[in-house]
């Protein structure tokens, strides 16, 4: 899994560099931009070491997703320097003026990304344990990329970059001539797109209501797609390991469990995808009537079926099996209380018989829900037992206490270790005493046990207590000082969120007595808590982004112009999840938070240069927007394409276990595509609206003063 993450990192970095080369058509400029990736990544390792991080799945995933971001600052700086040199400046002057001109925008974009990832790395609950190293690793890398963009990139640009006419004087080789021809075609395509965009933007600025209306309508329509996505804590990914849980009737011996498990073992071992399997009877602290078969599959590239397909096939095979309860559960699930099933409902109260009735009723209702599988309860089956019910009046008259009777019965049947030891050679053995086996077979044997009274005489247990054969639970679980039985369920073919909603509907229809209550626990509770933490991190990120932009632009209005582009990232995120059949889970939600920082970059580049043109060159508002759109289109497309291609390996989910991080990549890629298109068209409209608003406020204050 880690190897696949590293491969995604390398492949994503390579694709990002290719994009830089296609747009700049300059090997030297490409190399300068590309150096930002290894320089930032290697420098990040130092802070990871200080933070006590390791190279694990989450920290490496952070680096692989950050590859497209790391090159962004260097791309923007080197592109601006390259443009200045092309316009006639010397490399040294171009490096200086180009960096100074773009420095505010680059600083703002980087701080906006840090404002997103620092809250992600500071979340609490279980989700915080998941994403601390992920969020802070990206934050470290992005911070170093800013340092590289302001130091290494301009320094190398002043030494390496040359104007294109100097390069063209050299006689190109055959291979270079072919490459130049292809790059010219690419450049012609970009020029066509740029000219078309400028023409369309001129038209759009004359029809602001139509453009904004279409954008808002698209956003509203996409909101209605959200219920179709489904919710779950984390994606079920092909970890190559799952467990089969077996529960036989109470009282089954180890030998009986071995006999019952043999046909199950045979089915599992006959699967061509299985590498190894083991049987564990009485696993954990469970009685011997419960067993677990652990299954380890071959690597994903050595089998034709996924782990989920194999598990579904086994469920179908075992669904009509009699004699035992059988559940097939992935071992990769997280957040359960002693069980990995994603749907868990805890029913609490005082009377175990009422709890048992309610839990069985809910379990039966869930078994009829489409998509629910492996439905079971945590209630242990009642096992046979001999109950000794003390008559306190008779016991008081006889002079014996409940403690004394309990100790004597326990010693007689279960045995007790004495203070003496038995020595054989040089070894000591504990001496454990209890009555002979033939005297501990029936309830009458319990009744005939004699207990010493305070006066020194003896009394039969049967004379002071009722001894009867009955049954009872082997264990009673409690939560918040209340007895609890948990109803479990797996989801097959639907999301866990849909089963949770169905469970909620069934609970609403049940007649639950007063004094009894239910609560979603385990992975369901973890999911709800995690979603709250992510929502908190999202709010903090948005507030921090606004604060950063307000400080950078020294304005309360223009940051709102930039932040109005953020919601439009949701269009592509939702469509991406819908098309790829992914769910809303912790990974996709973290991807949405990432988008908030990434999407702001494009709007910052546009708004910053518009302000520069108005202040420096005295252009009108509309002229500045048109010029800024034309000039900044190249770095916007370059950075967006670099980020998209850098994250494509993650989005495609290639390799074992890649399903875990795939939804995050899908959200980021989809959101970047739609938000870039809408940013280029909607942000200019928002800029004019906010500027009018600012002018109206200024005029209002002047009149009142």
Secondary structure as UniProt FT lines:
FT   HELIX           2..24
FT   HELIX           27..50
FT   TURN            51..52
FT   HELIX           57..86
FT   TURN            87..88
FT   HELIX           91..120
FT   TURN            121..122
FT   HELIX           125..150
FT   HELIX           152..160
FT   HELIX           164..168
FT   HELIX           174..206
FT   HELIX           208..223
FT   TURN            224..225
FT   HELIX           226..229
FT   STRAND          241..248
FT   TURN            250..251
FT   HELIX           254..269
FT   TURN            272..273
FT   STRAND          274..281
FT   TURN            284..285
FT   TURN            288..289
FT   STRAND          290..297
FT   HELIX           300..302
FT   HELIX           307..318
FT   TURN            319..320
FT   STRAND          324..330
FT   TURN            331..332
FT   STRAND          343..349
FT   HELIX           352..367
FT   TURN            370..371
FT   STRAND          372..377
FT   STRAND          383..390
FT   HELIX           392..398
FT   HELIX           402..413
FT   STRAND          416..424
FT   TURN            425..426
FT   STRAND          427..433
FT   HELIX           437..439
FT   HELIX           443..447
FT   STRAND          450..452
FT   TURN            454..455
FT   STRAND          458..460
FT   HELIX           461..464
FT   STRAND          465..472
FT   STRAND          478..479
FT   TURN            480..481
FT   STRAND          482..491
FT   HELIX           496..509
FT   TURN            514..515
FT   STRAND          517..520
FT   HELIX           523..553
FT   HELIX           558..563
FT   TURN            564..565
FT   HELIX           566..568
FT   HELIX           569..579
FT   TURN            580..581
FT   HELIX           586..616
FT   HELIX           621..652
FT   TURN            656..658
FT   HELIX           659..704
//
